[in-house]
């Protein structure tokens, strides 16, 4: 016997054996009756397994034994629930079909991410309406992420971590230090505000600081 035929014969014998296992013999007086075994129901002349509590999202393959449909996993002996590869912060309502919770939205990969009504500029939305600032930023009084400049940026403003932008009339004289600009250069004095010189002791101010009386 060829190997393929041998396996076919075994398969047929298995099917016959399984079919016979569902049929029981019952004697009624001198009469012998073939009936479905316990746990099986007769449907259209066939004995099929019976699951008394049903088989939600699956099929009854043996008495009280459910086999889940594709895309579902067993929750208990009579119910199968859908499977989702990613469904954090949501409810899996079908195979790889995630319904996000309130204040969460799908990120396009069947997962749910939190929503911040105010955009988390320079940060990350880690929970509904809660931002976590990126490194070099901190939460301001109005809840936004603002850059940190250790110098405080006197006479300017902090526009990026450790980066100052000077106000009009000021220029950077050192990293993150904004000094006033005087076009004259303030000889014999110092520039204390834009185009404003303060003379050294013993000098008076005309257009420039000169020694002694005003010229």
Protein Blocks (a to p, Z undefined) as FASTA:
>chain_A
ZZklmmmmmmmmmmmmmmmmmpccddehjaccddddehiaceehiacdddfkopehiacf
bghiacddehiacfblmbccdddfblghiacfbghiacddehiacehiopacdddfbace
hiacfbghiacddehiacdfkopacdddfklpgaiacfbghiacddehiacfbghiacdd
dfklpgaiacfbghiacddehiacfkbccehjaZZ
